[in-house]
Amino acid sequence: MSESRIILALDGLDLEASAQLMKQVGSRIYAAKIHSLRDECGRAAVAALKDAGATRVWVDYKLHDIPNTVALRVKAMEEADILSVHASGGVEMIRAAVDAGVAKIYAVTVLTSLDAKAAHAVYGRPTDEAALKLARIAQAGGAYGIVCSPDEVALLRRDGFSKVDIIVPGIRPAGANTHDQKRFNTPSGAMRLGATRLVIGRAITEAQDPIAALDAIEEEINKHR
């Protein structure tokens, strides 16, 4: 059986609900992604999710600070399998994160909540140029992979990132609410563009039947393997 392409974001769920969901789908996803659960429950959150069936847990803090501080944060989260940092923190910061622990470090380029105008205001250049520059910084810092919106995946695949793990958030099944995402795509659309894995949350966690929702998304993804 091939490895899952789905990373399930557990935003908005408490630990009990998250663990219950992992009992249902934990073995069928690549990783569970958390943020506030780690704040609320500490290391116990990761342990509980793994005990319930999660294969991996991604603590998505998107760290961004001076290198030494980031290294200390990474060491303090040794239970995590995956951690995220902002590529805009620079090469030295990313390298410090990579060297500090055993978790796979993924570097975030341009947040999917930023539209073209907002991204230009932050980075002073078009979104695709900013994402490419940040991806190169991530690569130079030794990041295991990159996090970018669906809009930038094809560009990165063409420009030196053909074999790099690219995780893509902003994934919404056709017709689903886009919530706070400004740059988004469907599961099949992102796979066609070259995504390695997809971050999917509410489409599964808020579904009346999460297993059926996961089945439908997996079927769509598998058509484009």
C-alpha positions as CSV (number, residue, x, y, z in Angstrom):
1,M,0.0,0.0,0.0
2,S,1.4,3.4,-1.0
3,E,2.0,6.1,1.6
4,S,-0.8,8.5,2.2
5,R,-0.7,12.0,0.7
6,I,-3.0,13.5,3.3
7,I,-1.9,15.5,6.3
8,L,-5.0,16.1,8.5
9,A,-5.2,19.5,10.2
10,L,-6.9,19.2,13.6
11,D,-7.5,22.9,14.1
12,G,-10.6,23.6,16.2
13,L,-10.7,20.2,17.8
14,D,-9.9,19.5,21.5
15,L,-7.7,16.6,22.4
16,E,-10.5,14.2,23.1
17,A,-12.1,14.8,19.7
18,S,-8.7,14.7,18.0
19,A,-7.8,11.4,19.5
20,Q,-11.2,9.9,18.7
21,L,-10.7,11.0,15.0
22,M,-7.2,9.4,15.0
23,K,-8.8,6.1,16.1
24,Q,-10.9,6.3,13.0
25,V,-8.4,7.6,10.4
26,G,-5.0,7.8,12.0
27,S,-3.5,4.8,10.0
28,R,-4.9,6.2,6.7
29,I,-3.2,9.6,6.8
30,Y,0.4,10.6,6.6
31,A,0.4,12.9,9.6
32,A,-1.8,14.8,12.0
33,K,-1.1,18.5,12.1
34,I,-1.6,20.5,15.4
35,H,-0.9,23.9,16.8
36,S,-3.1,25.0,19.7
37,L,-3.3,21.4,21.0
38,R,0.4,21.5,21.7
39,D,-0.1,24.9,23.5
40,E,-2.9,23.5,25.6
41,C,-1.7,20.0,26.4
42,G,2.1,20.1,25.9
43,R,3.9,16.9,24.9
44,A,0.9,14.9,26.1
45,A,-0.9,16.0,22.9
46,V,1.5,14.3,20.6
47,A,1.6,11.2,22.8
48,A,-2.2,10.9,22.9
49,L,-2.6,11.3,19.1
50,K,0.0,8.6,18.5
51,D,-1.5,6.3,21.1
52,A,-4.9,6.8,19.3
53,G,-3.4,5.8,15.9
54,A,-1.6,8.7,14.3
55,T,1.6,7.6,12.5
56,R,3.2,11.0,12.7
57,V,2.4,14.4,14.3
58,W,3.4,17.7,12.8
59,V,3.6,20.6,15.3
60,D,2.9,23.5,13.0
61,Y,4.4,26.5,14.9
62,K,6.0,28.1,11.9
63,L,8.9,29.2,14.0
64,H,10.5,32.5,13.2
65,D,13.2,34.0,15.5
66,I,16.9,34.2,16.0
67,P,18.7,30.9,15.3
68,N,19.5,30.1,18.9
69,T,15.9,30.7,20.0
70,V,14.6,28.5,17.2
71,A,17.0,25.8,18.1
72,L,15.9,25.8,21.7
73,R,12.2,25.6,20.6
74,V,13.0,22.6,18.3
75,K,14.8,20.8,21.2
76,A,11.8,21.5,23.4
77,M,9.5,19.7,20.9
78,E,11.5,16.5,20.5
79,E,8.3,14.4,20.5
80,A,7.2,16.0,17.2
81,D,7.9,14.2,13.9
82,I,7.6,17.3,11.8
83,L,8.1,21.0,12.6
84,S,7.7,24.1,10.5
85,V,9.7,27.3,10.3
86,H,9.3,30.4,8.2
87,A,11.8,30.5,5.4
88,S,11.9,34.2,5.8
89,G,13.9,33.6,9.0
90,G,16.9,33.0,6.8
91,V,19.5,30.3,6.1
92,E,21.1,30.3,9.5
93,M,17.8,30.0,11.3
94,I,16.7,27.1,9.2
95,R,20.0,25.3,9.6
96,A,19.8,25.8,13.4
97,A,16.4,24.2,13.4
98,V,17.6,21.3,11.3
99,D,20.7,20.7,13.5
100,A,18.8,21.0,16.8
101,G,16.6,17.9,16.7
102,V,15.4,14.8,14.8
103,A,12.1,16.2,13.5
104,K,11.8,16.8,9.8
105,I,11.9,20.6,9.2
106,Y,9.6,22.1,6.6
107,A,10.0,25.7,5.6
108,V,7.0,27.9,4.9
109,T,7.3,30.3,1.9
110,V,4.3,32.6,1.5
111,L,1.2,32.0,3.7
112,T,-1.9,31.0,1.8
113,S,-3.9,33.6,3.7
114,L,-2.1,36.3,1.8
115,D,-3.5,37.4,-1.6
116,A,-1.2,38.9,-4.3
117,K,-1.6,42.4,-3.0
118,A,-0.9,41.5,0.6
119,A,2.1,39.3,-0.3
120,H,3.6,42.1,-2.4
121,A,3.2,44.5,0.5
122,V,5.2,42.1,2.7
123,Y,7.8,40.9,0.3
124,G,8.0,43.7,-2.2
125,R,7.7,41.4,-5.2
126,P,5.1,39.2,-6.9
127,T,4.0,36.2,-4.9
128,D,5.6,33.6,-7.2
129,E,9.0,35.4,-7.1
130,A,8.8,35.6,-3.3
131,A,8.0,32.0,-3.0
132,L,10.8,30.9,-5.2
133,K,13.3,33.1,-3.3
134,L,12.1,31.7,0.0
135,A,12.3,28.1,-1.3
136,R,15.9,28.7,-2.3
137,I,16.6,30.0,1.2
138,A,14.9,26.9,2.6
139,Q,17.0,24.6,0.4
140,A,20.2,26.4,1.4
141,G,19.4,25.9,5.0
142,G,18.9,22.2,4.7
143,A,15.1,22.1,5.2
144,Y,13.6,18.6,4.5
145,G,10.8,20.1,2.5
146,I,8.9,23.2,1.6
147,V,5.4,24.5,2.3
148,C,3.8,26.6,-0.4
149,S,0.4,27.4,-1.9
150,P,-1.0,25.5,-4.8
151,D,-0.3,28.5,-7.0
152,E,3.5,28.2,-6.6
153,V,4.0,24.4,-6.8
154,A,4.4,24.2,-10.6
155,L,6.9,27.0,-10.6
156,L,9.0,25.4,-7.9
157,R,9.0,22.0,-9.7
158,R,10.3,23.7,-12.8
159,D,13.0,25.8,-11.1
160,G,15.2,23.4,-9.2
161,F,12.8,21.6,-6.8
162,S,11.8,18.6,-8.9
163,K,12.6,16.1,-6.2
164,V,11.9,18.1,-3.0
165,D,9.0,17.3,-0.7
166,I,6.4,20.0,-1.2
167,I,3.5,20.2,1.3
168,V,0.5,22.2,0.0
169,P,-2.1,23.8,2.3
170,G,-5.1,25.7,1.0
171,I,-6.8,22.5,-0.2
172,R,-10.5,22.6,-0.6
173,P,-12.7,20.0,-2.3
174,A,-14.8,21.5,-5.1
175,G,-17.6,23.6,-3.7
176,A,-16.3,23.7,-0.1
177,N,-16.0,26.9,1.9
178,T,-12.5,28.5,1.4
179,H,-12.6,30.1,4.9
180,D,-9.4,32.3,5.3
181,Q,-7.5,30.9,2.4
182,K,-6.8,33.3,-0.4
183,R,-4.8,31.0,-2.7
184,F,-6.3,27.5,-2.8
185,N,-7.0,24.6,-5.1
186,T,-8.8,21.2,-5.1
187,P,-7.0,18.0,-4.1
188,S,-6.8,16.8,-7.7
189,G,-5.7,20.3,-8.9
190,A,-2.8,20.4,-6.4
191,M,-1.7,16.9,-7.3
192,R,-1.6,17.7,-11.0
193,L,0.6,20.7,-10.2
194,G,3.1,18.5,-8.4
195,A,2.3,18.5,-4.7
196,T,3.9,15.8,-2.6
197,R,1.3,16.0,0.2
198,L,-1.8,18.0,0.9
199,V,-3.0,19.6,4.1
200,I,-6.7,19.1,4.6
201,G,-8.7,20.0,7.6
202,R,-12.3,21.1,7.9
203,A,-13.4,19.1,4.8
204,I,-12.8,16.0,6.9
205,T,-13.0,17.2,10.6
206,E,-16.3,19.0,10.1
207,A,-17.9,16.4,7.8
208,Q,-20.9,14.6,9.1
209,D,-19.1,11.4,8.1
210,P,-15.3,12.0,8.3
211,I,-14.5,8.5,7.0
212,A,-16.7,9.0,3.9
213,A,-15.1,12.5,3.3
214,L,-11.6,10.9,3.6
215,D,-12.6,8.2,1.2
216,A,-13.8,10.7,-1.4
217,I,-10.6,12.8,-1.1
218,E,-8.4,9.7,-1.4
219,E,-10.2,8.6,-4.5
220,E,-9.7,12.0,-6.1
221,I,-6.0,12.0,-5.2
222,N,-5.4,8.4,-6.4
223,K,-6.6,9.3,-9.8
224,H,-3.6,11.6,-10.2
225,R,-0.8,9.5,-8.7
